[in-house]
Amino acid sequence: MTRPVQSLRRRTVGALSLTVALAFLSGCGGGGGGGSDINTLHDAYKALTPGMTKAEVLDLVPFKPSQGASTSQVLWVEGQEALGVRFNGSSSTGVITFAQWGMSIPAGGQNESRNF
């Protein structure tokens, strides 16, 4: 009877160890790297939430800004996508107020925008 208990304990410890390791690795990242699920500007656009600061948005988007990194309006252009985000100030603590994402006409001409 002790064998199944030891096996269960071993699996539980293994699962907890894996969970802790994944949580630690998911926290590793860095400026401009974006999250592991954010690979495109559209992914970044969908991940924007009310109250995000400019610093948080700059960290979320997996590309360097094309324009406006030091202003209240930041623009990213990557391939056929563009993302523009407006903040209520130009400092890193400025809060998001508006965002617009779009694709070029040859790529489908899609466009989405929202206020925060």
C-alpha positions in Angstrom: 0.0 0.0 0.0 2.8 2.4 0.6 4.0 2.1 -3.0 0.8 3.8 -4.6 1.1 6.6 -2.0 4.7 7.2 -2.8 3.9 7.1 -6.5 1.1 9.7 -6.0 3.4 11.9 -3.9 6.1 11.7 -6.5 3.7 12.7 -9.3 2.3 15.5 -7.2 5.8 16.9 -6.4 6.7 16.5 -10.1 3.6 18.4 -11.2 4.2 21.2 -8.7 7.8 21.5 -9.8 6.8 21.8 -13.4 4.1 24.4 -12.6 6.6 26.5 -10.6 9.2 26.2 -13.5 6.7 27.3 -16.1 5.5 30.2 -14.0 9.1 31.3 -13.5 9.9 31.0 -17.2 6.8 32.9 -18.3 7.8 35.8 -16.1 11.1 36.0 -17.9 10.9 38.2 -20.9 12.0 41.7 -21.2 11.3 44.9 -22.8 9.8 44.8 -26.2 9.7 41.0 -26.1 6.0 40.7 -25.6 4.3 37.6 -24.2 4.7 34.2 -25.6 1.2 34.3 -27.1 1.8 37.7 -28.6 3.5 37.3 -32.0 1.8 39.9 -34.2 0.6 43.5 -33.8 -3.0 42.2 -33.9 -2.2 39.9 -30.9 -0.8 42.9 -29.1 -3.9 45.0 -30.0 -6.2 42.3 -28.6 -4.2 42.1 -25.4 -4.5 45.8 -24.7 -6.6 46.5 -21.6 -8.0 49.7 -20.0 -5.6 51.3 -17.5 -2.4 50.0 -19.2 0.5 52.5 -19.0 2.7 53.4 -21.9 5.6 51.4 -20.3 3.3 48.3 -20.1 2.2 48.6 -23.7 5.8 49.1 -24.9 6.7 45.9 -23.1 3.7 44.0 -24.4 4.3 44.7 -28.1 6.9 42.3 -29.5 8.4 44.9 -31.9 10.2 48.3 -31.5 8.1 51.3 -32.2 8.4 52.8 -35.7 7.5 56.3 -34.5 6.6 58.2 -31.4 8.3 56.3 -28.6 8.8 59.5 -26.8 5.4 61.1 -27.6 1.9 60.4 -26.5 1.1 58.6 -29.7 3.1 55.5 -30.6 3.1 53.7 -34.0 4.3 50.2 -34.8 4.6 49.0 -38.4 5.6 45.4 -39.0 5.1 43.8 -42.4 1.6 44.5 -43.6 0.3 45.4 -40.1 0.2 48.7 -38.2 -0.7 49.5 -34.6 -1.2 53.0 -33.3 -1.8 53.7 -29.6 -2.6 57.0 -27.9 -1.9 57.8 -24.3 -2.9 60.6 -22.0 0.7 61.8 -21.7 4.1 61.1 -23.2 5.8 59.8 -20.0 6.0 56.0 -19.3 3.1 56.4 -16.8 0.7 57.8 -19.4 -2.4 55.7 -19.6 -3.9 54.2 -22.8 -6.8 56.2 -24.3 -7.2 54.8 -27.8 -5.8 52.1 -30.1 -6.2 51.3 -33.7 -4.9 48.2 -35.6 -4.9 47.7 -39.4 -3.7 45.6 -42.3 -2.7 46.9 -45.7 -5.2 46.7 -48.5 -3.3 43.9 -50.3 -3.3 42.0 -47.1 -7.1 42.3 -46.7 -7.6 45.9 -45.6 -8.9 45.0 -42.1 -9.2 47.7 -39.5 -10.2 47.8 -35.8 -10.2 50.5 -33.2 -11.3 51.1 -29.7 -11.4 53.7 -26.9 -10.2 53.0 -23.4 
